[in-house]
Amino acid sequence: MTALVLNGPNLGRLGRRQPEIYGRTTHAELAEKCLAWGRSLGLEVEVRQTNHEGDLLDWLNSAADDGSPVVLNAGAWSHYSWALHDACAQLSAPLVEVHISDPASRPEEFRHTSVITPHAIRVITGQGVDGYRQALEVVAAS
């Protein structure tokens, strides 16, 4: 089984962007960790990141066609992209939503709602990059 780990805008700047919130792990290091965690769980993992919403929609549509499980950190799009909401609604395999920080505890009100959550079998927040390991565990157990 191949699980997709999909990351949205600004996550390519992990390790440099607000490390006090998102930590010092780079996106390349996160990808390496996800591949290793996946191997230990018997999963093949593909990690992708984009700053272009259409790319993420295309990847989700492919996952819907392939039946691939998805670990998704859509970043800011989580809070307002109805196109992303609709793409997630098509998925038949498990979707786990993950956020490095805990959006509900952040001061910005817009972060407190996610349009992804209604389609996720689990939401993991505030666990740093370890949230991705937890999300892959959920996928492997599903």
N, C-alpha and C positions, 0 to 999 in steps of 0.2 A: 504494500500500500504506500502511495506517495502522498504525503501531507504537504500542503502549501502553507508557508509562513509569509504572510503579506503585510508589508509595512507602508504606511502612507507618508504624507508630507512631513518634511524636516527630520524624519527618523534616520535619514542618511547622515545626519550631522551628530548622531549620538557620540558622546565622549567630548564634544566641543560645545554643544548647545546646552546651556543651563545645566551644567553638571550637578549643581546642588539639587536639582529636581530629577534629572534623568540619569545621573551617575556618570562614570568615566569610561564605561565599556563602549567601544566604537561599534558601528554597525557591522563592520567586517568581523570583529570579535564575537558579536552576537550571532552572526551567521554561522561561524565555526562552532560555537556552543550548541546551536540548534541542530546542526548536522550530527554532532557527537551524541547529544541527548536522544535524537531520533534513532540513531544506530543502536543505542543501548535499549531502546524500546521496540526494536524490530521495525522501525519506520524508515522509509526513504523520505528525505525532507528536501524541499526546494525553498530557498529564502529569496524573496524579492522585495525591493523598495522602489517607490516612485513618488515624484512630486506632481504627477499628472493624473488627475482623477479618471480620465478615460482609460488609461493603462490598467488601473486597479479594477475598473468595471469589466474590462476585457478579461482580466485574469479570473475574476469571480464567475463570469459567464462560462469560461472554459472549465472551471472547477464544477460548475453545475452540469455541464455536458459530460464530464469525465467521472463524476461522482467522487471527486477528491475532497477529503476533509480539509478544513481551513482554520488556521490560527490567524486572526486578523487584529492588527493594531492600525486602525484607519486614521489615527491622529485626529486633527481638527475636523476632518470630514465626518467623524463619528457623531458629531453634534448637529449636523444640519443637512447632510447630503441625502436627499430622498432618492436620488438615483442609486446610491449605494444601498440604501434600505431595500429598494426593489430588487437589486442584484442579489442581495443576501437571501431574500425571500425565495429565490429559485433553487437554492442549494438543497440537495437531498442528503448529503453526508454531513457529519457534525461540523458546526462552526463554533469556535471558541473565541470570544472577544478578549483581548488582553490590552492592558494599559500599564506602562511602567510606573507612573504615578497613580494616585487615587483621584480621579477627576472630581468626585463628589466632595472631596475635602479641599479642593483648590478654591481660591477666592472668586474666580471668574464664574459668574452664574451660567454662562453658556455651556460650560463644561459639565454641568450637572445632569444633562440629559443626553442619552445616546440613541440614535435611530437604528443602531445595529443590535442592541440588546434584545429586542423582541424575537430575533431569529437565532440567538446564540443558545447553545445548550448549557453554557457556563460563561460567566464573566469573571475575569481575574484582574484585580486592580491593586496597585500599591505594593507590588512585590518586587519591584525593580526588574532586571532582566531575568531573574529566576521565575517570573510569571510565565515566561515562554516555556520553560521546562515543565511547569505545572500544566500549562495548556496542552503540550504534547502528550503528557501523561493521560489527560482526559481523552484526547483523540485516540490514543492507543487502546484505552480501556473501552471505547465505544464500539 
